[in-house]
Amino acid sequence: METVNGRRRFLQGLGATLAAGMLPARAAEATGRDVVVIGAGSAGLAAAGSLVAAGLDVLVLEARNRIGGRAHTDTQSVGVAWDRGCSWLHSSAANPLVGVARAADFEVFEDRYPRAVYDGARRLAEAEVAPLTELSARISREIAAAGERGLDVAAELALSQATRADPWFAMAASASTAWEGVEFSNYSALDQHRYVAQGPDFLIRQGYGALLSQQGRELPLRLSTPVSRVRWQAAGATVDTPAGSLRTRAVVVAVPAPIVAQGALVFSPGLSAEVLQAHHDLPLGLMNKVALRFKRSVFPAERTEFLRLRRNDQRGMSYMTRLWDSNVCIGMSAGALAQELEGAGEAAAIDHALGELTRMLGEGVRKHFDRGTATAWASDPWSRGAYSHCVPGRFGARQLLGAPVAGRIVFAGEHTQQQAYGTCHGAWLSGLRAAGQVRALLGR
């Protein structure tokens, strides 16, 4: 499917990709493009939009049958619009998508929803939760101190013994895991320190995925068209797809790092060891969601809240209740728990979420449960996770991937954006950066 006017299973997807890569390339289109953008997620859309505005002949190739990448608004499964992937407009003061959303008449507002913690069925008072707030702030300071010293070590090594022994540590650690998608032992303290937060987080009532989908409708785009190989040379490049090959002067590669690291997208000649290693150094952590719909409200308040159950095993989820004033609740898991639940299947993820809610809110949760669904981003062959983190000891990989390769290939994606990695707006900014680099390479 191609629009001109106008971003499951793992083994099955991988097998299809490899099969496509082994097929002989069909004859390339007779007329080459100025730029081919691989991926219609936030980065690819931003790059394509900027290049089209500059008067270049651009085509976006997207493996999925939809626009948006890891931003996907689901309007069917539970009766209200909810984001299966990206949800928050982080760093609103520096986030260009806030303005994009407002210009498109999307409802954007600050996330000021109350947060609450339950100890079993007892809702803790604010004073009782104060030690958790204080510990979370201390963790941030200790990681920042390591970053200030330039220590590219696992974040857990930046934490003091007193911090790790704190009775609230498991709860605070779960929150950190949600941010990085992996536990303290798996990401670089220096890398996290270089992230820059500017302004409060916002939400989009119509959905982040819906916003990106709208932004892509006017772009030259082919859906369901995975690219298996990029063949580059001094004069340009050729991209191979199951539908044939296309010549182009330059390529913007706007796919998650694991797509390159794990060989789903092949380069001929091969990428340098340094560039390939950088893709391995920026794997995707995991956050998954469970959407639960109830026949009536089972929640303690008529307004939206975020609820958490106090646990000592870092296996807890957080829950956004009363989504858009409905009887829908969105539960979120991250890191090892998310991996485990995804591996166990959708029913297990739903049951885990219902179990925690029942411990907090009582048996009415299961009694009035209607239906649910769960995401599985690690199993998505075009994502292979949720958002990137930097492996300890490999700081600098993001900056390395921000440089053009061979004067023909430019990488984009949140994994290439140091100060806004792991975010949709980071991906958008990387696309704008990539577009500027392509224009310079092409003399435009």
N, C-alpha and C positions, 0 to 999 in steps of 0.2 A: 504494500500500500504506500503510495506517495502522495503527500499533500504539498502543494506549492504555494497556496495562498494562506497565506497565513504568515520531556526528560521523561513438577517442581522437584523437581527432584534433581539433586546435584549430579548424580551420575548420568542421568539421562541427558541433562543439559551439557555436561562435559563431553559425553560421547558424541552428541550432535556437533559440537564445536570441533572436536578432533577429526570427525569424519569430513566436515567441510574443509578443514585445513589440509586433508590428504588428497582432496579432489584436484585434478589439474585445473589451473586457472583458465577461465573462459577468456575469450578475446576481450580486451579492454574497450570501453566506450571510445568511439572515434574522437569525440571532442572532450578534452580534459577540463577539469574544474580548476579554479584558482585554489580552493581549499576544500578538503573533506574533513568534517568533524565527526569523530567516532564517539558516540554517546550523546543521548538527549536528556541527560540529567542537568542539574543546575549549572555546572561548569560548561558543558557543551552548548547549552542554550545561550548563556551569556556570551561565549566566544562567537557563536554563529550570528547572534543579533548584532554584535559590534562590527563584525566583518561584513555582513550584508549592508549595514548602514554606511560602511566605507566604500560601497560600490563593488565589492568583490563577488565573484561567482562561487557560491558556497552550497554544499550539500551536507546535511546531517544524516548519518546512518545510525539507527538505533536497533539493538538486538531484540528488545521487548516489543510488545504490541501496543505500547502506550508511551507517553512522554512523562518525564519526571525522575527516572532513576530511583534513588532511595527515598524520594518524596512521592508518596502515593496516598491520595485521599480516597477512602472507601465509603461509598454512599449507600451500599446495598445490604451488607451483612447484618447490621444491627439496627437499621432504620434511621440512623443519623450519620452525618458526615464525621468521620474520624480519620486521623492520619496514621497509617500503618508504619510509616517511617518518620521523617523529620516532622517535628511539631512546633518547636519554639524558634522564634526570631531572636537569637542570642545577640548580645552586644548591640542593642538597638541604636545607640548613638553613632555607631560606625557601620551599621548594617544597611547596604543599599536596597535590600529587598523590602525594607519598611516603606520607603518611598515608592517602590514599584507596586507594592500591594495597595497603597492608598490611591495611587494614580489609577489603578484598575478598579477602584471602588470596592475593594475587599475590606471587611471590618477588622481592624487591627487594634488591639488593646493590651495594656500591661497586665502581666500575670501577677495579680495581688491576692490570689486565692489563699485562704488559711491553710496552714500545715498542722497536723496533729499526730501524736504518737499514742498507741494503745499498749497497755501492759495487760495482755489477755483481754478481758471484756471491759477493763477500766481505762477510761480516757484520761491521760495524764494532764495535769495542770501545766501551764506555761512555765512556772517556776521549777517543776520537776524535770522538764526537758531542757532547762538552761544548761546543764552540764554537757549535753550533746552538742548544743550550739557552740559552747566554748571549746569543746574538743575539736570540732570541725574546723574552727578558726585556727587552732593551734597546729593542726595537721597542715593546713595551707601555709602557715608561717614556716614550718619546718622544711617543707618541700621547697618553698621559695628561697629559704636560706641556702639550701644545697644548690639550687639553681644560680643564685647570686655568686656562688663560689665556682661556678662552671662545672659542677660535678655531674657527669653524664652517667649516673648510676640508677639502679632500680629505685623507685620512689620509696619502697619499704626501708631501704638503707638510710634514708634521710630522716626517718622517724625515731624519736627517742624511746628508750625503754619505758619511761613513764607513760608516754602516749600509747604505746602498744599494750600496756597493762591496764589501761583505763577501762572500767566496766562498760562504758559506752562505745568502746572501740569497734566492735562488730557492726554497730549501726552506722557509725561514721565511715567505716571502710566501705560499706555497701553503697553509700552515697558517692564516694570517690569512684567506685567501680562503675557506677551508672554514667559518670562523666567520661571516663576513658574507654569503657567497654571491656576492660580487663582489670585484674586485681593489682595491688601495689607492686607486686614482684615482677610484673611484666612490662611496665612502661618507664620511660626515662624521666627522672625528676627535672632535668634541664629542659627537656622538651616541653613538659607541662608549664614550667616557669615562663617559657617564651610565648605562651598563649596570652593574648591581651583582651581582657573583658572591658567593654566600654558601654555602660548603660544597662538598664534592666531588661529582662526578657519579655518579649511580647508573644501573643498568640493570634492566630488568624481563624476567625469563626468558620469561614467557608473551607479552610484547609490549606496547608502549605502545598500539598500536591496539586490541589486545584489551581493554585496560583501559578505554579510552574507549567502546568498543562496549558493554561491560557496563554502564557508567554511564548509557548512553542507553536501555537496554531498558525501563525503567520510566516513561519520559517520554512524554507525548502527542506523537506524531511522525508525519509523513508523508514517506516517502522518494520519490525520483524525482519531486519536485515543485519545479522551479525557479521562483523568483520573478523576473518580468521587469520589474515596475514597482511602485513604492510611490507611491500618490496620497494626499497628506496635506492636512489642513485643520484648522481650529481645533477641530473636534469629535472628531477622531480620524484614522484612516487606513484605506485600503483597499489590500490587496496583490493583485496580479494574477498568476495562474499559468495554465498550459495547462489545468488542471482547473477553473478558475473563479476567482472573486475572494472575498476574505474581509475583513470589516470588523474593525477592532480599535481599541482605545483608544491603544495604543502599539506601537512596533516596535523590536526589537533587531536591528540589522544586523550579523551576525557572519560576514562573508565577507572574503576577502583584499582588500586595497586595489585591486589591478588590476581586480577585478570591477566596482567603481564607476568607477574612472578610465577604463576602456576602454568604458564604456557598456553592459555586459552587464546591469547593474541600473540602471534609470532611475528618477528621482524627478520627480514632478509635484506642485507646482511644482518647478523645478530647484533643486539645492543652490546655496548661495552660491558665488561664485567662490573665496572663501577656503577653504571646506570641500572643494570639488572639487579645488583645487590641492593641498591636503594629501594627498589620495589619490594624486595624481601624484608627490608628493614622497617617497612610501614604497613604491617598487616592490619586487618580490620578486627576490632573487638566486636562485642555483640550486645545489643539491647533488643529484646523482643517484647511485644505487647500482647495482652489478652483483653479482648473487648467482651464485656458481659452485659447482657440485657436482662432486666427484671420485669415482671408483670406489674409490679408496683414499687414505689420507693421503699428501699430497705435501709436507707442512709440516715445518719443522725441529724442532718441539716438539710434544708431545702435549697441551699446554695451549694456551689461546687467547693469541695475541699480536697486536700491531699492527705491521705491516711497511710500510716505505717504501723506495723506490729513490731513491738520490741522483741528482738531475737538475739541470741548469742552465737549464731553460727553463720552469719553473713549470707543466709539463704532467703532473706526477706524480699518482698516486692513493695512497690509504692502504688497507690491507687488514686486516680482522679475520679471523684464521684460526680454524679449528676451532670454528665457532659451536656453542655448547651441546654440545661434545665430538663434533661430527659432522665429516664430510669436506666441509663447506660453508664457503666463504670469501666475505665481503662486501667488495667494493671500493667506494671512495667517490671521486667526482670533484666538483669545484666550479668555479664561475665560468665563465670562457671555455672551459676544457676541457670542462666538463659541457655547455655549450651546443653546442659543436662535435660531441661524441659523440652527443648526443641528435639533432642534425640529421642525422648520418650514419646513424642507425638502430641498433636493438638489436644486430644482428650485429657492427657496427663497435665498439660499446662493449664487448662481450664479448671481441672480438679484442684490443682495446687492453689490457684488464685481463689477459688471458692472456699477452700479450707481456711486460708488466712482470714478472709473476710468474715467467715463464720465465727472464728475465734474472737474477732473484734466485735462484731455486730449481732451475733446470735443466729439461731437456727432458721430464722426467717429468710436468711440469705439463700439457703438451698431450697427452701419451700417455695419461694417466689421467683427462682431462677427460670428464665425463659429460654435463652439460647446464647451461644458465645462462639468466638473464633479466635485464633492465635496466629501471630506472624511467625515466620521461619526464615530470617534473613541469612543465616549461615548456609542454608540449603539452596538459596537462590543462586543459580549458576552465573548470573550477571552482576551479583554483588559480592557474595561469599563473606558476608558480615555486615556490620552496621556502619562503623566509622573508624578511622585510623588512629593508631597509637604508634609511638616510636619505640622500638626495641632498645633497652638499656645499652649504652655504649655505642649507639649508632646515630647520635645527634648529628644533624647536617644533611640527612637524607632528603628532607623536604626541600631545602635550598638547592641541592644538586638537581632534583627533578624539575626545578623551576627554570633551568637553562635549556635552550634549544639543542637538538641533536642533529648534527650533519647538515645544518642549514635548511632542513626540510620537515623535521618532526618537533612538535612542541607538546609537552605534557601539561595537563590541567586536571583539577580535582581537589577536593578538600585536603587530600594527603600532601599536596604541594604548597599549601598555604600556612606558613609557620604560625602567624599570629592569630589565625582563625581556623585552625585545623579541626576536623570533626564536626563541622557545621555546614549547613546549606549555604549560608552567605559566604563562608570561606571558599566553597566551591565556585560560587558566582564570581567572587573577586579573582579567583585563579583563572576563570574563563576570560575575564576582561584583560588580565595580564597576558594571557596566551594570545589573544587577538592582537594586542599591541606588538607582541614579538613577531607574529606572522606578518603583519603589515611592514615591519622593518625588514624582515627577510625578503619580502617581495617588492620592496621599494615603493610601498603604497602608504 
